Amino acid sequence: MSRESALASRRFLQNLVWVVVICGFFLTGQLLRYGFNLQQLNQILDETDKLYISVLGPDIGNSPFGRLQFAYGKLAATNRIGLDPVSVLAALSRPAVESLRLEGLTLDGKKARARGFFGPNVEEFDTYISDLTNDEYYLFSLEKREEVFGGITFSLIVEPQ
């Protein structure tokens, strides 16, 4: 074997080792990423199952989301004569900011009363109320507004449009 071919073979083997090392680093990185994503997915699934168990009980079945939809449909069917509590909460939450905390919702046929606390950014309360007046399904009227230490306690009357 000539000296030139020995050098070429040695250079080829060095390059091959570097390619194998770089591919090994790449594969190790991908395996770590896969492991972290799998761990995060399992954590999300566990938290979702905990939420389902808190609503449906320990036996959530094969399709807990379908059971939730069925339970909501039953609830909505029994309350057809009045306001839908989930849609009222959704309407109250759409323009909400971090300063809002709903403390209670009382349904009485075609009328509802929502109580809450808004703070500490009290200057945004009027904006929240004006955003509620633009709702296409419900009429919101401010029944009570009381400034307390750290915010505003309020009561709203909710009626269908």
C-alpha positions in Angstrom: 0.0 0.0 0.0 1.4 3.3 -0.9 1.8 6.2 1.4 -0.8 8.3 -0.4 -3.5 5.6 -0.1 -2.7 5.0 3.6 -3.1 8.7 4.2 -6.4 8.7 2.3 -7.7 5.7 4.2 -6.7 7.3 7.5 -8.4 10.6 6.5 -11.5 8.6 5.5 -11.6 6.8 8.8 -11.2 10.1 10.7 -14.1 11.7 8.8 -16.2 8.6 9.3 -15.6 8.8 13.1 -16.6 12.5 13.1 -19.8 11.8 11.1 -20.7 9.0 13.5 -20.0 11.3 16.6 -22.1 14.1 15.1 -24.9 11.8 14.3 -24.7 10.3 17.8 -25.1 13.8 19.3 -28.0 14.6 17.0 -29.8 11.3 17.9 -29.1 11.8 21.6 -30.6 15.3 21.4 -33.7 14.0 19.6 -34.1 11.2 22.1 -33.9 13.8 25.0 -36.5 16.0 23.2 -38.8 13.0 22.7 -38.4 12.1 26.4 -39.3 15.6 27.6 -42.2 15.9 25.2 -43.5 12.5 26.4 -43.2 13.5 30.0 -45.1 16.7 29.3 -47.8 14.9 27.4 -48.2 12.4 30.3 -48.5 15.3 32.8 -51.2 17.0 30.6 -53.1 13.7 30.3 -52.9 13.2 34.1 -54.2 16.7 34.8 -57.0 16.3 32.2 -58.0 13.0 33.8 -58.1 14.7 37.2 -60.4 17.3 35.9 -62.7 14.6 34.4 -62.7 12.7 37.7 -63.6 15.8 39.6 -66.7 16.2 37.4 -67.7 12.7 36.4 -66.4 10.7 39.4 -63.8 8.0 39.6 -65.2 6.0 36.6 -64.7 8.4 33.6 -65.3 5.7 31.0 -63.8 5.5 27.5 -65.2 8.9 26.3 -65.2 11.4 29.2 -65.6 14.4 26.8 -68.7 12.8 25.3 -70.1 12.2 28.8 -69.5 15.8 29.6 -71.4 16.9 26.5 -74.2 14.6 27.3 -74.4 15.9 30.9 -74.4 19.5 29.6 -77.1 18.6 27.1 -79.3 17.2 29.9 -78.6 20.3 32.1 -79.5 22.6 29.2 -82.6 20.6 28.3 -83.9 20.9 31.9 -83.2 24.6 32.0 -84.7 25.5 28.6 -87.2 27.7 30.2 -84.5 29.8 31.8 -81.0 31.0 31.0 -78.2 28.7 30.2 -75.7 28.9 33.0 -72.7 28.0 30.9 -73.4 30.5 28.2 -74.0 33.2 30.8 -70.6 32.5 32.3 -69.0 32.5 28.9 -70.6 35.9 28.1 -69.3 37.2 31.5 -65.8 35.8 30.8 -65.3 37.0 27.2 -64.2 40.5 27.9 -62.8 39.6 31.3 -59.3 40.6 32.5 -57.1 39.2 35.2 -58.7 41.6 37.7 -62.1 39.9 37.5 -63.3 37.3 40.0 -66.8 36.0 39.7 -68.1 35.0 43.1 -71.6 33.8 42.3 -74.3 33.3 39.7 -77.9 33.0 40.6 -80.3 31.9 37.9 -84.0 32.7 38.3 -85.9 31.8 35.1 -85.2 34.4 32.5 -83.1 36.5 34.8 -79.7 36.0 36.4 -77.7 37.9 39.0 -73.9 37.8 38.9 -71.8 38.9 41.8 -68.1 39.5 41.7 -65.0 41.4 42.6 -62.9 43.5 40.3 -59.5 44.6 41.5 -56.8 45.9 41.9 -57.0 47.6 38.5 -60.3 49.4 39.2 -59.8 51.8 36.3 -60.5 48.9 33.9 -63.9 48.2 35.5 -65.8 50.7 33.3 -64.2 49.2 30.2 -65.3 45.7 31.3 -68.9 46.9 31.8 -69.0 48.7 28.5 -67.7 45.5 26.8 -70.5 43.5 28.4 -73.1 45.9 26.9 -71.9 44.9 23.4 -72.9 41.2 24.0 -75.2 39.9 21.3 -77.1 37.4 23.4 -77.5 39.0 26.8 -78.3 42.4 28.4 -76.2 43.3 31.3 -77.1 46.0 33.7 -75.1 47.1 36.7 -77.2 46.6 39.9 -74.7 47.5 42.5 -71.2 48.9 42.6 -69.3 49.3 45.8 -65.7 50.3 46.2 -63.9 48.3 48.8 -60.3 48.1 49.9 -58.3 46.8 46.9 -61.1 46.8 44.3 -64.8 47.0 43.5 -67.6 44.5 44.5 -70.4 44.5 42.0 -73.7 42.9 41.1 -75.0 42.5 37.6 -78.5 41.7 36.3 -78.4 39.4 33.2 -81.4 39.0 30.9 -81.7 37.6 27.4 -81.8 40.0 24.5 
